[in-house]
Amino acid sequence: GAYGFLSYYPDTFAAAAVLCGIWTEEDVKKIVKTPLWIFQGDLDPHYPVGNVRELVGKLKKKNASVQYTEYPNTGHDLKKAYYSEDVWAWMFAQKRILK
């Protein structure tokens, strides 16, 4: 849902931290301007890690501001990402430029 939401409202958010998300090719075009920190477990049975790596690669090719953290031996439960002080510091450092 996060990528879809960002895709529908591309000028609304300063940034997004996404846990285990699914995306489409159309989303890539629309979310490229939003700074992202993407988190993925390499053993996630719902969202295969290869798909997320592909998204990160496509975003980087478009010079998007994207960070990627992949947790080894981890499935779908990535709540620990939100307990990281680095994530919160990064999130609150982002600024949305008003049009």
For each residue, the residues with C-beta under 8 A, 3 or more apart:
1: 4 5 21
2: 5 6 16 18 19 21
3: 6 7 18 21 22 23 24 27 31
4: 1 7 8 23 24 27
5: 1 2 8 9
6: 2 3 9 10 13 16 27 30 31 34
7: 3 4 10 24 26 27 30 31
8: 4 5
9: 5 6 12 13
10: 6 7 30 31 33 34
11: 96 99
12: 9 96
13: 6 9 16 34 96
14: 34 35 94 95 96
15: 34 35 36 37 90 91 94
16: 2 6 13 34 35 36 37
17: 36 37 38 39 81 82 87 90 91
18: 2 3 21 36 37 38 39
19: 2 39 40 78 79 81 82
20: 39 40 41 44 46 47 52 76 78
21: 1 2 3 18 38 47 52
22: 3 47 51
23: 3 4 27 28 31 51 55
24: 3 4 7 27 28
25: 28 29
26: 7 29 30
27: 3 4 6 7 23 24 30 31
28: 23 24 25 31 32 55 58 59 62
29: 25 26 32
30: 6 7 10 26 27
31: 3 6 7 10 23 27 28 34 36 59 64
32: 28 29 59 62 64
33: 10 64
34: 6 10 13 14 15 16 31
35: 14 15 16 64 65 66 94
36: 15 16 17 18 31 59 64 65 66 67
37: 15 16 17 18 66 67 68 69 87 90 91
38: 17 18 21 52 55 56 66 67 68 69
39: 17 18 19 20 69 70 71 78 81
40: 19 20 44 47 49 52 68 69 70 71 78
41: 20 44 49 70 71 74 75 76 77 78
42: 49 70 71 72 73 74
43: 49 73 74 75
44: 20 40 41 47 48 49 74 75 76
45: 75 76
46: 20 76
47: 20 21 22 40 44 51 52 76
48: 44 51 52
49: 40 41 42 43 44 52 53 70
50: 53 54
51: 22 23 47 48 54 55
52: 20 21 38 40 47 48 49 55 56 68 70
53: 49 50 56 57 68 70
54: 50 51 57 58
55: 23 28 38 51 52 58 59
56: 38 52 53 59 60 66 68
57: 53 54 60 61
58: 28 54 55 61 62
59: 28 31 32 36 55 56 62 64 66
60: 56 57 63 64 66
61: 57 58
62: 28 32 58 59
63: 60
64: 31 32 33 35 36 59 60
65: 35 36
66: 35 36 37 38 56 59 60
67: 36 37 38 90
68: 37 38 40 52 53 56
69: 37 38 39 40 81
70: 39 40 41 42 49 52 53
71: 39 40 41 42 74 78 80 81
72: 42
73: 42 43
74: 41 42 43 44 71 77 78
75: 41 43 44 45
76: 20 41 44 45 46 47
77: 41 74
78: 19 20 39 40 41 71 74 81
79: 19 82 83
80: 71 83 84
81: 17 19 39 69 71 78 84 87
82: 17 19 79 87
83: 79 80
84: 80 81 87 88
85: 88 89
86: 89 90
87: 17 37 81 82 84 90 91
88: 84 85 91 92
89: 85 86 92 93
90: 15 17 37 67 86 87 93 94
91: 15 17 37 87 88 94
92: 88 89
93: 89 90
94: 14 15 35 90 91
95: 14
96: 11 12 13 14
97:
98:
99: 11
